[in-house]
Amino acid sequence: MRKQSFISGSYMHIEDNKVDVPEVSVLVHTFNQSEYIEQCLDSVCSQNTTFKYEVIVHDDCSTDDTTEILLAYKEQYPEKIRLVIQEQNKRSQGHRVISLSLPHAEGDYVAICEGDDYWIDEHKLQKQYDALQRHPNVDLCFHPAKQYRNKKFHSIINEYYSEETVIPFENVVEGRGGYMPTASLFIRKSSIYPFRDWFIERAPVGDTFIQALGSSRGGALFLSDSMSVYNRYSIGSATAGNLRKRSLEQIANQAENYRDCYNQLSVGLSESEKMSCRIALSQLIFDLSVKALDDGYIDLFKSLFDRAWPDKHKKSAFVYIVWLARYIHFCRPIVRKKLAHKRNLVVT
């Protein structure tokens, strides 16, 4: 049966040539990533599997050539690729992108690949699918990734074990969103969808709570093969966006949202699991306190730091170290420029 392209609400959803229900849905999220998206889609669409899979590409109103590239790939893979093309940028309006793509997924399993990342093993989906069949009580599978910076290999990240291992929920939560490469995630859809209200309304970073929710029933299954590439600080990526200065209200609201989400996540958990949630929240609030200091919000830094560091005696010494470290960090380029000027040097 063929369905015509249509516009619903504020986005255009193109869906053609649907034949039968796929076993796996691959979510590709992109925004202004014309430099990377072809390599991403080539790697995703060339997977060798014994099951049918679909590729749902969410384009968050790109202003470069990304949309045109997606339409070309849609023509090349009409029965595999489905497009969700936004007419307004949803992330800037506070929406979780995955909340706009996952509802279209028809598979029982979901894999994720951001538009600036790509896969490097044509059997990746099959390996992860088979792994979860071997572990029916586990809902999430992931693996290490090769990290690239400025298109050059930098390191292998998230390489925890040399063999297949089930990792406890507590480790995942305390590792926060960086515990797993996004392009490595392979999840039973029922573990994360339908979305919790608090995830849609409050979650500051989707990866953090997708990993936690996916691991809450039976931990996370780790495979030792590196099967994806993570492009750090690429154009249009979340890591690149994190480098920008944020307003005082944005940082304060993010801290409150983290607190609310971890409180909701903790409902029904064991005491050790709740403790892991408190540890993760403390770490994230501390990170935000440093971000506040970096951006010049001194009072907010003090407030967040008080909440992140409960030991008053250690806090007084530790806050001094933090202040000193950040002061040295900011003063270093100023000192270098003054020294260079005195020596008639040019500093780049």
Secondary structure, DSSP 4 states (H G I P E B T S, - for coil): -----EEETTEEEE-----S--SEEEEEEESS-TTTHHHHHHHHHT---SS-EEEEEEE---SSSHHHHHHHHHHHSTTTEEEEEESS-SGGGT--THHHHGGG--SSEEEEEETT-EE--TTHHHHHHHHHHH-TT--EEE--EEEEETTEEEEEES---SS-EEEPHHHHHHHGGGGS-GGG-EEEGGGT-SPPHHHHHH-S-HHHHHHHHHHTTT-EEE--S--EEEEET-TT-HHHHHTS---HHHHHHHHHHHHHHHHHHHTT--HHHHHHHHHHHHHHHHHHHHHHHHTT-HHHHHHHHHHH---HHHHHHHHHHHHHHHHHHHHHHHHHHHHHHHTT----
